[in-house]
Amino acid sequence: MAWKTLDEMDLKGKRVLVRVDINVPVEAGRVTDTTRIDRIVPTVSDILARGGKPMLIAHFGRPKGKVNLEMSLAQVVPALEAALNRSVVLIETLEAAENLTQEALDADVILLENIRFHPGEEANDTDFARRLSALGDIYCNDAFSAAHRAHASTAALARMLPACAGRLMQAELKALEAALATPARPVGAVVGGAKVSTKIELLENLVNRLDVLVIGGGMANTFLAALGADLGNSLKEEDFFDTARDIMAQAAKAGCRILLPSDGLVAREFAAGADHVVAQLGPKTVLDADQMVLDAGPDTIAHVRMAFEGLKTLIWNGPLGAFEIAPFDTATVAAARVAAAQTRNGVLISVAGGGDTVAALNQAGAAEDFTYISTAGGAFLEWMEGKTLPGVAALEGR
């Protein structure tokens, strides 16, 4: 690894600036989902156990460099204290952080107010980062989900102090490295969702690295239509037919097999429990003008199962159909459960990420059995696209 972990740092008596992501959903001043808070507990607890003093740096929402009390991190302090079982003091200004009160010094954990209240954060301002660096002795990045941002607290600051990855960042990087950089082969991926246009770079990178690529959701409609299918009123992007054909050509050249739906659940309305039929899908398919493909069918599920059974590594991003409503969640749920079972049996390494992906795998009851599930969103996708993430690059060689 080109970056250090907490294990390689001497923390005793040191103040550790920890970049975390606790940008959690809040309603009426209360945190409604503590997942991101729970995931930083190992890092903060480890620092405390080894005699360090954690000073947490985090963002909340998009205040655009201005103080906005609706985006104050004060709202997350109770949930943070509950998760850590430690006292947490919120420091409202950078000036206050530079002149800590005895109350702050006595608290177990210090939390800086929303770092995005400062215009220097998103500008990756060196002077602002230098002021932050003076607050601590060691920098620890535990926010992979913000690592694709070249901001002061993720990039510039990391180069000003001895730096390392936190436990969550370490786990994320190891999982992604195992899934894409040095995977056990054969390696495959599921890429689904609505639009090809949002995942062009991802697809172009993956076809050169995979043995099998399963394409589902509205994206699959675009690929099928690019081959000549008339899919009626199905979601598809006509402007990206050429792109789809180019990706298929790249895959063929690279030896990556693309698996498109061979059948699908077709309905005339997008609604829960809508009447539907199973239709065969291929280049010669012609649907009625008001028909829509809303999920992959039973033959496709069987083909996906067979493909999974030949893999040692699987990357998953996006659903295979309109999983939000039954019965169009059938293919996503079935495929997810197959992957989960193989992972549970120790024959598959499975890594998944992306908002819809996490929701779909949770809905299928499969999430807990996957090897690793990333909640990083944009950073997960950019890593999979083969891009250099500023927050990761800043840790290298530190």
N, C-alpha and C positions, 0 to 999 in steps of 0.2 A: 504493500500500500504506500502511496506517495504522501499520505497524510497521517498525522499522529492521532492517537486515541487518548482518552483520559488516563489509561493505564501507564502511559509514558510521561505523565506530568506530575511534578511535585506540587501538591495542592496545600500542604499544611501551612496554615497562617497566611495563605494567599487569597486575595479577592479575585474571584473568577467572573468575568463578564460573559454571560451565557445568552446567546441569541436563541430565542425560542419562538415557536408559533403557538400562541394561545388565542388566535383570532377565531373565537368560538361563537356559535349562535346565542343571542341574548334576546329575551322577551320580557318586557316590563322590569328590566333591571336584573333579571335572573338568568343564569346560564342554563340552556336547555339541553345541551349535549356536551359532556365533559371529555370526549374522546381525546382531543388534542392536549388538554391539560393532563390527562392520565398518562399520556405517552412521554411526557417530559419528567415524570416522577423519578425514573431510574437515574437519570443524569443528575438531577438536583440532589437526590438522596445520597448518591455516591460522593459528590463534592463535599456535602456536609459530613459524611462519615469519615472522610479522609482529612478533615480539619480545614476545609476551605470555606470561604464565605461567598455564596452565590449572589450575584447581582444580575437580575434578569432584564433583558432588553427584548421588547416585543412591539408588534404593531397591532392595530385594531381598526379595521375598515380602511377607508380612503379619505382621510381628512385634508389631503393635498397641502401639507405643510403649514396648516393653521390649527390652532387650538379649537377643538369642537368637543364640548363636554359630553355630547351624546355618544362619542367614541372613546370615552375615558376608560382606562383599564381598571378603574375603581370597581367597575361592575363585575370583574372576574376574581377579585381578591378573595371573597368568601369561598368560592369553589376551589381556588388555588390552595387556600389554607386547609380546606377539607381533604383535598387529594394528597397534599404533602404531609398533613398532620404536623404542621409547623407554623410559626407566626410569620406573617408577610407584611412588610410595610411598603406603601406606595410613595414614591418620591415624585412630586408633581412637576419639578422643573430641573433643568440641567444644573442651574446654579445651586439648587438645594442638594443635588447629588454631589457637587463639588465641595459642599460644606455640610456634611451629614450631622444630624442631631444625635444626641445620645440614644434617643428612642430608636432611631434607625440602626444605629450600631448594635443595639441590644437585640434587635429582631433576628430571627434565623435566616430569613431571606429578604433581600431588597428587590423591589420591582420598580423599574423606571417607568414613568408615564409614557403613553403611546409615542413611540419613537418617530412616527410619521407626523406628529405635531410640529416637527422641525423641518424646514425646507431643505436643510443640508442632508437629510437622510436619503431621499429619492434622487437627489442630485449627486450622490456619492462624493460629497464634499470632503476634501482632505482635512481642512481645518476643523470641521465638525467632528470627523473621525478622530482627530488628534485629541480633542477635548474628551471624547468618550474613552480613548485609550488611557488617559491619565487617571481614570476612575478605578482601574484594576491592574492586576499583575499578569493575568492569563486570559486569553480569549478562547471560548468554546462555542462552536456553532452546533446547535442541536435542532436547527430549523431547515431541514432539507427542502421543505415546501416553499421556502423563500430563497433558496439557493440559486434560482434562475434570475434573480434580480441583482443587478450591480448597484447595490445601495451601500451607504456608509457602514451600516451595521453588519452587512454580509460580505462586503468586499474590502473596502479601504481599511476598516478597523482590524480585519484579520491579519493584515500585513504589518501591523504596528506593534504586536505583542506576540509572545510565544503562543502558538495556536494549535487547537486540536478539534476533533469531531466529538460530539456528545454521543451518548449511547443510542439515541434514536437515529441520528445522522449515520453513525457507524453501521447500524443494522440495515438502514435503507441502502447505503452504498454497497454493502456486502451482498445484499439480495439482488440488486440490479447488476452488479458485476457478475454474479453467478448466473443470472438470467440471460445476459446479452453479450458481455465481453468474453467470458470464458465458460460458456454453458456446457453441460453434459449433453451430448447429442444422441439421437436426433432432437432438434429443438423446433417448437412450433409456436404459433401465436393465434389468438382470436382478436380480431379488430372489428368492432361493430360500431353502431351509432347511426346517426341520421345522415351525415354529409361527408362525402369524399373530400370536399374542399377544405375541411378543417384538419384533415389527417394526411395530406399529400406527402409531407416530409417524413412522417412516421412510416408510411407505406413504402416509400422509396428507400428508406434506410433498412427496413426489416426484410424486404425481399432479397437483399444481398447478404443476409445473415441467417436466414431461416431455412429449414427443410420443408415446412408446411405452414401455409398461411390460410386461416379460416376467415372469410369475410362475411359479415352478417349485417342485419338491420337495413336501413335505407341505403347505406353505402352499397350493399350487394345489389340493390335494384339498379343503381347507376352502372355497375359493372355488367349486369345482365343486359340492360338496355344498350350498352355500348357494343355488345356482341350481336345485337339485332332484335332482342325481345321487345314486344309491345306490351308494356305492363300497365296499360290503362291509366288510372288516376294515382298510381303508386308514387310515393315520394322518390324523386330522382333528380339529378342535376345534369341537364343536357349540355351545359357548357363544359362539363368535365368528362365527356365521353372519350375524347382524345387522350386525356390524362389517364383514364382507366385503362385504355388499350396500351398506352406506354408502360404503365406499371406491370401489366400482364406480360408484356414483351421482356421487360427487365427481369421479371421473375423466371421466365422460361430460360433466359440466358444464364441466370445465376443458379439454376437447378432447384428453385423453390417452387413447390407445387401449391397452386392456389385452389382452395376448395370453396366454390360458390354454392348457394342453395340449389338443389335439384328439384325441390318442391317447396310449396309454401302455403300458409293459411291465408286465404283470399276472402275479403269481405267488401261490402259496399258502404259501410260506415265505420268510423273509428269510434267504437264505444264498447264498454265492458259487456261481454256476453253476446256481442253482435253475431248474427247468422254468418256462417262462413263455410267455405269448401276448401278441400285440399286440391291444389292445382300443380301439375308438373311444370317446372321452370327450366328454360333453356333458350338458346338463340332464336328458336322458332315459335316461342310462346306468344299467343295473342289473347289478351284479356279484354273484357268489355271496357268501354270508356269510363265507367263509374266504379270499376273494381280496383281494389288496392291489395298489395301484398303486405301483410302486417306481421308475419312471423315465418320462420323456417318450418318445414313440414317434417313428418316422421321419417321419410327416407333420408333427408338431410341430417337429422339427429343421429340416425344409424351410421351415416358416413363420418360424422364428427366423432362419434364414439370410437369407430375403428381407427381414425387418425390419431386420437388421443392415446389409444392403447399402444401405438408404436413410438410414442415420445418419451424422452427422459426429462425434458424441460419444457414448460409452457408459460407463455406470457399472455396476459388477458387484459384487453382494454376495450370496453364497450359491449353492449348487449347484442343479441342475435335477432331481436325483434322488439315490438312495442311492449316491453316487459312490464310497464306500469299498469296495464290492464289485462285481466284474464279474458280469453284463453291465449292471448298473444305473448304471454310470458313462457309458454311451454318449452320452446327450444332453449332459451337461456337457462331456465331452471334445470332442465334435463342435462344439458352439457356441463353446467357448473357442478352438478352432483357427481357426474362421472369423473371430472377432474379432481374433485374433493376426495372421492373414494380412492383414486389412484395415489393421491398424495398421502392419504391416511395409511395406505398399505406400503408406503415407502418406495414406490417405483417411479414417482414423478416429483420434480421440483416445480412448484407453481407460484408465480409472482403476478399480482394483479394491481391495477391502479386506475384512477380516474373516478370522478364523482358518480356517474351512472353505474360504473362497474361495481363500486363498493355497495351501492344500494341494491343492485341486482343480485350480487352474491349473498348479501344479507337476506334478501327476500327468498333466495333458494335454500337458505340454511346451510350454505356451503362455505361461508367466509372463514369460520374458525379452523377449517381443515386445510386451507391454503397455506403454503410455506410462508408467504409474506404478502400482506396487502398494504399498499402505499396509500396514504391519504393526501399525498403531495399535489395532486392535480397537475398544474402547469409544469412544475419542475419534473414530474414523472414523465410527462409527454416529451419534454425537451431532451431529457436524457435518452429516451427511446428513439428520438429523432437523430441521435448522434451528436447533439450540440454540446459545447463546453459550457458548463454552468459556472458563472462567476463566483458564487459562494463556495463551490467545491475547489475550483482552481486556486482561490485565495488561500486554501489550507495546505496546498501541495508544497512540500519542501520547507514547511514551517517547523 
